[in-house]
């Protein structure tokens, strides 16, 4: 019964008054999509029969079609490029959630890039297309080429930053490219972010002491990494939106149960929700470790560290030395080795 009621919420959520401005309605539509994705993921784990699974998928697809239809309607009302690109991106993300043929997504993304490459409103979308991995290195070229022709430095710099991150998804990136991009576009947000990534990634080095960080935790308290010395610390970049992240939850619980005094696990949550809503979801899942609300995969902390794959981890041993940096390599061996050497 509870699951059925929640499934109905996929169809009912996100109604917005017609009196709102188009900008406000676009924001509400984007939020509606995020909420629907989150609700779908949470309900998927509660499905007990094939019939319920089919019903959930059907309801979810109906909701996505509704969002796409509303986006199409808003598109006819849009008067500026900024409005148009924001609507197109919401529609693109809804289409991507339906898992259409990849070429359809590539064509749509390439069309967005060609039509709006002079609009700064495209910059956050460039990051999303990369960080959510809708476009991979193999099919990124046309999108990337179009953006780099932009006369808008913000767009060109964002495209350059996204291109570097695509390479890092497969551990094939050159850290010096971040510095070069920052030097090329020093006045742009993307260029300044690139410089930050270079600074952090050249300071967080295997076998070297971890830089001290002060982290603002959900609930209002603050913790510094230096205060956790004596314990093995894991900074885990994750989100409810990522099936890979959710698949690790029980394993994390097991590690903490086995090493309650040796291990400090700190999640860097990347869901685009208010801290109160993130806290509610965390409690519902029985996650007992501390979390920081980063806000999105392109939020400040993940971006500063150059995180592109989720989940990603930084593992610091009891002496404060980095034993694992964000990578596609398996993290369990370095963690268990560090735990084996820790006392307590």
C-alpha positions in Angstrom: 0.0 0.0 0.0 2.7 2.5 1.0 4.7 1.8 -2.2 1.5 2.3 -4.3 0.8 5.7 -2.7 4.4 6.7 -3.2 4.3 5.7 -6.9 1.3 7.9 -7.3 3.4 10.8 -6.0 5.6 10.5 -9.2 2.6 11.7 -11.2 1.3 14.3 -8.7 4.5 16.0 -7.6 5.7 19.3 -8.9 2.6 21.2 -9.9 3.4 24.9 -10.3 1.1 27.9 -10.5 0.7 29.5 -13.9 1.2 32.9 -12.5 4.9 32.2 -11.9 7.5 33.7 -14.1 8.9 31.5 -16.8 12.2 31.4 -15.0 10.5 30.2 -11.8 8.6 27.6 -13.7 11.8 26.3 -15.3 13.4 26.0 -11.9 10.4 24.2 -10.6 10.4 21.8 -13.6 14.1 21.0 -13.0 13.4 20.4 -9.3 10.4 18.2 -10.2 12.7 16.1 -12.4 15.3 15.7 -9.6 12.6 14.8 -7.1 11.1 12.2 -9.4 14.5 10.6 -10.0 15.2 10.5 -6.3 11.8 9.1 -5.5 12.1 6.5 -8.2 15.5 5.3 -6.9 14.2 5.1 -3.3 11.1 3.1 -4.4 13.0 0.7 -6.6 14.6 -0.9 -3.5 11.1 -1.5 -2.0 9.6 -3.3 -5.0 8.7 -6.9 -4.1 7.2 -8.3 -7.3 7.6 -8.1 -11.0 4.1 -6.6 -11.3 5.1 -3.7 -8.9 8.3 -3.2 -10.8 6.5 -2.9 -14.1 4.0 -0.5 -12.5 6.8 1.7 -11.0 8.6 1.9 -14.3 5.4 2.7 -16.1 4.5 5.5 -13.7 8.0 6.9 -13.8 8.0 7.0 -17.6 4.6 8.7 -17.5 6.2 11.3 -15.2 9.1 11.8 -17.5 6.9 12.2 -20.5 4.9 14.8 -18.6 8.1 16.7 -17.8 9.2 16.5 -21.4 5.8 17.8 -22.6 5.9 20.7 -20.2 9.4 21.6 -21.3 8.2 21.6 -24.9 5.4 24.0 -24.0 7.8 26.3 -22.1 10.1 26.3 -25.1 7.5 27.9 -27.2 7.1 30.7 -24.5 10.9 31.3 -24.1 12.1 34.6 -25.5 15.8 34.6 -24.6 18.6 32.2 -25.3 19.2 31.8 -21.5 15.6 30.6 -21.1 15.8 28.3 -24.1 19.0 26.6 -23.1 17.8 26.0 -19.5 14.6 24.4 -20.8 16.5 22.3 -23.4 18.8 21.0 -20.7 15.9 20.0 -18.4 14.3 18.2 -21.4 17.7 16.5 -22.2 18.1 15.2 -18.7 14.6 13.8 -18.7 15.2 12.1 -22.1 18.5 10.7 -20.7 16.6 9.2 -17.8 14.4 7.3 -20.2 17.6 5.6 -21.6 16.9 6.3 -25.3 19.4 5.3 -28.0 22.7 7.0 -27.2 22.8 8.6 -30.6 19.6 10.4 -29.9 21.3 12.0 -26.8 24.4 12.8 -28.7 22.4 14.5 -31.4 20.4 16.5 -28.9 23.5 17.6 -27.0 25.3 18.6 -30.2 22.3 20.6 -31.3 22.1 22.4 -27.9 25.8 23.2 -28.2 25.5 24.5 -31.8 22.5 26.7 -31.1 23.5 28.2 -27.7 27.3 28.2 -27.7 27.3 32.0 -27.1 25.1 31.8 -24.0 26.7 31.7 -20.6 23.6 29.8 -19.3 25.0 26.8 -21.1 28.0 26.6 -18.8 26.4 24.6 -15.9 24.9 22.3 -18.5 28.3 21.6 -20.0 29.4 20.4 -16.5 26.3 18.3 -16.1 26.7 16.6 -19.4 30.2 15.6 -18.4 29.7 14.8 -14.8 26.5 12.8 -15.1 28.3 10.9 -17.9 25.5 11.3 -20.5 28.3 11.9 -23.0 31.5 9.8 -22.9 34.9 10.4 -24.5 33.9 8.3 -27.6 30.8 10.5 -28.5 31.9 13.8 -27.0 33.8 15.2 -30.0 31.1 17.0 -31.9 29.6 18.6 -28.8 33.1 19.7 -27.7 34.2 21.0 -31.0 31.1 23.2 -31.3 31.5 24.7 -27.9 35.2 25.5 -28.3 34.3 27.7 -31.3 32.3 30.0 -28.9 33.4 33.6 -28.7 32.1 33.6 -25.1 35.1 32.9 -22.9 33.0 31.4 -20.1 31.6 28.8 -22.5 34.9 28.1 -24.1 36.6 27.7 -20.7 33.7 25.4 -19.5 34.1 23.3 -22.6 37.9 23.0 -22.0 37.4 22.0 -18.4 34.8 19.4 -19.3 37.1 18.0 -21.9 39.8 17.5 -19.3 37.4 15.8 -16.9 36.3 13.4 -19.7 39.9 12.2 -19.9 40.1 11.8 -16.1 37.1 9.5 -16.1 39.4 6.9 -17.4 42.5 7.9 -15.4 44.1 9.2 -18.6 44.1 12.9 -17.8 47.2 15.2 -17.5 46.9 17.2 -14.3 48.9 20.0 -15.9 46.1 20.7 -18.3 44.1 22.2 -15.4 46.9 24.7 -14.8 47.1 25.6 -18.5 43.4 26.1 -18.8 43.4 28.4 -15.7 46.2 30.4 -17.2 44.4 30.7 -20.6 41.1 31.8 -19.0 42.0 33.4 -15.7 38.9 35.6 -15.5 36.3 32.9 -16.1 34.7 30.7 -13.4 35.8 27.6 -15.2 39.4 28.8 -15.5 39.5 29.6 -11.8 38.0 26.2 -11.0 40.6 24.6 -13.1 43.3 26.3 -11.1 41.7 25.1 -7.9 41.7 21.5 -9.1 45.3 21.8 -10.1 46.2 23.2 -6.6 44.3 20.4 -4.8 45.3 17.5 -6.9 49.0 18.4 -6.7 48.8 18.7 -3.0 46.8 15.4 -2.4 49.5 12.9 -3.3 49.9 9.2 -2.5 52.3 8.7 0.3 52.3 12.3 1.4 50.5 14.0 4.3 46.9 15.0 3.6 46.2 18.7 3.6 44.0 19.8 6.5 40.4 20.5 5.7 37.6 21.9 7.8 34.3 20.3 6.8 30.9 21.6 7.5 28.8 18.6 8.5 25.1 18.1 8.1 23.6 19.1 11.4 25.7 22.2 11.8 28.9 21.0 13.3 32.4 21.3 11.8 35.2 18.8 11.8 38.9 19.2 10.7 40.8 16.3 9.3 43.7 17.0 11.7 41.4 16.3 14.6 40.8 12.7 13.3 44.4 11.8 13.3 44.8 8.3 14.9 41.9 7.0 12.8 41.8 5.9 9.2 39.7 8.5 7.4 37.7 8.0 4.2 36.2 11.0 2.3 33.6 9.4 0.1 32.0 11.4 -2.7 28.6 10.0 -3.4 24.9 10.6 -4.1 21.5 9.0 -3.9 21.3 9.6 -7.7 24.2 7.1 -8.3 23.3 3.3 -8.3 27.0 2.6 -7.8 27.0 4.7 -4.6 23.9 3.1 -3.2 25.4 -0.3 -3.9 28.2 0.3 -1.5 26.0 1.3 1.5 25.9 -2.1 3.2 29.6 -2.6 2.7 30.3 0.7 4.4 28.1 -0.3 7.3 30.0 -3.5 7.6 33.4 -1.7 7.7 32.2 0.6 10.4 30.8 -2.2 12.4 34.1 -4.2 12.1 36.3 -1.2 12.9 34.2 1.2 15.1 37.2 2.8 16.8 39.7 2.8 13.8 37.6 4.2 11.0 36.1 7.6 10.4 33.9 7.7 7.3 32.8 11.1 6.0 30.4 11.3 3.0 30.5 14.2 0.6 26.9 14.1 -0.6 26.2 15.4 -4.0 22.4 15.4 -4.3 20.9 18.7 -5.4 18.6 19.0 -2.4 18.4 21.1 0.7 20.5 19.8 3.7 17.2 19.1 5.5 16.0 16.8 2.8 19.4 15.1 2.4 19.4 14.5 6.2 15.9 12.9 6.0 17.0 10.5 3.2 20.2 9.6 5.1 18.2 8.7 8.2 15.7 6.7 6.2 18.5 4.6 4.9 20.1 4.1 8.3 23.4 5.7 7.4 25.1 6.6 10.6 28.3 8.3 9.5 28.8 12.0 9.0 28.1 13.8 5.8 28.8 17.1 4.1 26.2 18.6 1.8 28.1 19.4 -1.4 24.9 20.3 -3.3 25.7 18.6 -6.7 28.4 16.6 -8.5 29.7 20.0 -9.7 29.5 21.5 -6.2 32.4 23.3 -4.7 34.2 20.4 -2.9 33.8 17.8 -5.6 34.8 20.3 -8.2 37.9 21.5 -6.2 39.1 17.9 -5.9 38.4 17.2 -9.6 36.0 14.4 -8.9 34.5 12.9 -12.0 33.6 9.3 -11.1 31.0 8.4 -8.4 31.6 7.1 -5.9 35.1 8.4 -5.5 37.3 8.2 -2.4 40.3 9.7 -0.6 41.7 7.4 2.0 44.0 8.8 4.7 45.8 6.5 7.2 46.0 6.9 10.9 49.2 9.0 10.6 47.4 11.4 8.2 49.1 10.1 5.1 47.2 9.7 1.8 46.8 6.1 0.8 44.3 6.4 -2.0 43.3 9.2 -4.4 40.3 9.4 -6.6 40.8 6.7 -9.2 39.1 3.8 -11.0 41.4 1.4 -9.1 39.8 -0.6 -6.3 39.8 1.1 -3.0 39.3 -1.8 -0.7 42.9 -3.1 -0.6 44.4 0.3 0.5 41.6 0.7 3.1 42.1 -2.7 4.6 45.9 -2.2 4.7 45.5 1.1 6.5 43.0 -0.4 8.9 45.4 -3.3 9.6 48.1 -0.9 10.6 45.9 1.4 12.8 45.6 0.8 16.5 42.4 0.7 18.5 
